[in-house]
Amino acid sequence: MSRRRLALTAVVAAAVALGGLSASAAGGSGAPAVRAAADCTWKHHKKTVTVRKRVGKKGHRQFRKVKRTKRWWSCDPVSTPPSTTLGVRANEWHLILSRGSVDAGELKVQLRNEGEDPHNLHLELAGSPSYSFEDLDPGQIADRTLPLTPGTWKLYCSLAGHEDAGMRASLVVN
């Protein structure tokens, strides 16, 4: 086995061991599997090139044109549209948001009560109308589509003592 082939085999084996490539990609049967493949589209390229290969004995300047095919993969970025859904998980003494900022406009807010007690949700912004979800029993889910304006919104559970116990969060609307 040539040095180059041996070195390439070692690099591929190390990438597979570290989780950078899947075993099928290492064999060359498919596109490389990268952990962050959700934000790109793998595209296969090939190009035929002509190279000059030296023939004959050393010192003689005889060359022959040889056609070779170069093959490679590239990761083309995929632009994802901004999500219009915000998930809010409510459990004992925490409100957990699916993300901390969203774009202004219509937003579907999904409240999921994962706690053992009933919980609700209120959204407030100074100078804007406030929105509220009804009390949900454990395991229930409620959805509402709300028109949110830019600013920092305060989210909290309005049941007695819940906000003071830590059931509050803030959401930045750009």
C-alpha positions as CSV (number, residue, x, y, z in Angstrom):
1,M,0.0,0.0,0.0
2,S,1.4,3.4,-0.9
3,R,2.2,6.0,1.7
4,R,-0.5,8.3,0.4
5,R,-3.1,5.6,0.5
6,L,-2.0,4.6,4.0
7,A,-2.2,8.2,5.2
8,L,-5.6,8.7,3.7
9,T,-6.9,5.5,5.4
10,A,-5.5,6.7,8.7
11,V,-7.3,10.0,8.4
12,V,-10.6,8.4,7.5
13,A,-10.3,5.9,10.3
14,A,-9.6,8.8,12.8
15,A,-12.6,10.8,11.5
16,V,-14.9,7.7,11.9
17,A,-13.6,7.1,15.4
18,L,-14.2,10.7,16.4
19,G,-17.7,10.7,14.9
20,G,-17.0,13.1,12.0
21,L,-18.0,10.7,9.3
22,S,-20.4,7.8,9.2
23,A,-19.1,4.4,8.3
24,S,-20.9,4.4,5.0
25,A,-19.4,7.8,4.0
26,A,-15.9,6.5,4.8
27,G,-16.5,3.7,2.3
28,G,-17.3,6.3,-0.3
29,S,-20.8,5.1,-0.9
30,G,-22.6,8.3,0.0
31,A,-22.3,11.9,1.0
32,P,-20.2,12.6,4.1
33,A,-22.4,12.6,7.2
34,V,-21.6,15.5,9.4
35,R,-23.3,16.2,12.7
36,A,-24.5,19.7,11.6
37,A,-25.8,18.4,8.2
38,A,-29.2,20.0,8.9
39,D,-27.9,23.5,7.9
40,C,-26.5,22.4,4.5
41,T,-27.2,20.3,1.5
42,W,-24.4,18.0,0.3
43,K,-23.6,18.2,-3.4
44,H,-21.4,15.9,-5.4
45,H,-19.1,17.5,-8.0
46,K,-16.8,16.0,-10.6
47,K,-14.6,17.6,-13.2
48,T,-12.5,16.1,-16.0
49,V,-9.0,17.6,-16.1
50,T,-6.0,17.0,-18.3
51,V,-2.6,16.6,-16.7
52,R,0.8,16.0,-18.1
53,K,2.5,12.8,-17.0
54,R,6.2,12.3,-17.6
55,V,7.1,9.1,-19.5
56,G,10.4,7.6,-20.3
57,K,13.7,7.6,-18.4
58,K,14.8,10.3,-16.0
59,G,16.3,13.2,-17.8
60,H,14.2,12.8,-20.9
61,R,11.5,15.4,-21.2
62,Q,8.8,13.3,-22.7
63,F,5.2,14.0,-21.5
64,R,1.9,12.5,-22.3
65,K,-1.5,14.1,-21.7
66,V,-3.7,12.1,-19.4
67,K,-7.3,12.8,-18.5
68,R,-8.3,12.5,-14.9
69,T,-11.6,12.9,-13.1
70,K,-11.6,14.9,-9.9
71,R,-14.4,14.2,-7.5
72,W,-15.4,16.1,-4.4
73,W,-18.3,16.9,-2.1
74,S,-19.4,20.4,-0.9
75,C,-21.8,21.6,1.7
76,D,-24.1,24.3,0.2
77,P,-25.8,26.3,3.0
78,V,-29.6,26.1,3.2
79,S,-31.4,29.2,4.2
80,T,-34.1,28.3,6.7
81,P,-37.1,30.6,7.0
82,P,-37.6,32.0,10.5
83,S,-39.8,29.9,12.7
84,T,-43.2,31.3,13.6
85,T,-43.7,29.0,16.7
86,L,-42.5,29.5,20.2
87,G,-42.7,26.6,22.6
88,V,-43.1,27.3,26.4
89,R,-42.7,24.4,28.8
90,A,-44.1,25.0,32.3
91,N,-43.0,22.8,35.2
92,E,-42.5,23.4,38.9
93,W,-41.0,26.8,39.2
94,H,-39.6,27.2,35.7
95,L,-40.8,28.5,32.4
96,I,-38.5,27.1,29.6
97,L,-38.7,28.9,26.2
98,S,-37.7,27.1,23.0
99,R,-35.7,30.2,22.1
100,G,-35.0,33.6,23.6
101,S,-35.8,35.9,20.6
102,V,-38.3,35.9,17.7
103,D,-39.3,38.2,14.9
104,A,-42.2,40.6,15.3
105,G,-45.6,39.6,13.8
106,E,-47.9,36.7,14.1
107,L,-46.4,34.0,16.5
108,K,-47.9,30.7,17.4
109,V,-47.2,30.2,21.1
110,Q,-47.6,26.6,22.5
111,L,-47.8,26.2,26.2
112,R,-47.1,22.7,27.5
113,N,-47.7,21.9,31.2
114,E,-45.1,19.4,32.2
115,G,-45.4,19.9,35.9
116,E,-47.5,18.3,38.6
117,D,-49.6,21.4,39.4
118,P,-51.9,23.5,37.2
119,H,-50.1,26.4,35.4
120,N,-51.0,29.2,33.1
121,L,-49.1,31.8,31.1
122,H,-49.4,35.6,30.8
123,L,-47.4,37.7,28.3
124,E,-47.0,41.4,28.9
125,L,-45.2,44.3,27.2
126,A,-45.4,47.9,28.5
127,G,-47.8,49.9,26.3
128,S,-49.1,46.8,24.5
129,P,-52.1,44.6,25.1
130,S,-51.3,41.6,27.3
131,Y,-52.2,38.0,26.5
132,S,-53.0,35.1,28.7
133,F,-53.5,31.3,28.6
134,E,-56.1,29.6,30.7
135,D,-55.0,27.3,33.6
136,L,-53.8,24.0,32.3
137,D,-53.8,20.7,34.2
138,P,-50.7,18.6,34.2
139,G,-50.0,17.1,30.7
140,Q,-52.2,19.5,28.8
141,I,-51.2,21.6,25.8
142,A,-52.7,24.9,24.6
143,D,-51.9,26.9,21.4
144,R,-52.6,30.5,20.5
145,T,-51.5,32.7,17.7
146,L,-50.6,36.2,19.0
147,P,-49.5,39.4,17.2
148,L,-46.3,40.4,19.0
149,T,-44.8,43.8,18.6
150,P,-41.1,44.5,19.1
151,G,-39.7,44.8,22.6
152,T,-38.9,42.6,25.6
153,W,-41.9,40.7,26.7
154,K,-42.4,39.4,30.2
155,L,-43.8,35.9,30.5
156,Y,-45.0,34.5,33.8
157,C,-47.4,32.1,35.6
158,S,-50.0,34.2,37.4
159,L,-51.1,31.5,39.9
160,A,-50.5,32.4,43.6
161,G,-46.8,32.3,44.4
162,H,-45.7,30.8,41.1
163,E,-44.0,33.9,39.6
164,D,-42.2,34.6,42.9
165,A,-41.0,31.0,42.9
166,G,-39.3,31.4,39.5
167,M,-41.9,30.8,36.9
168,R,-41.0,33.8,34.8
169,A,-39.0,34.4,31.6
170,S,-38.4,37.2,29.1
171,L,-38.7,37.0,25.3
172,V,-37.0,39.5,22.9
173,V,-39.1,40.4,19.9
174,N,-37.1,42.0,17.1
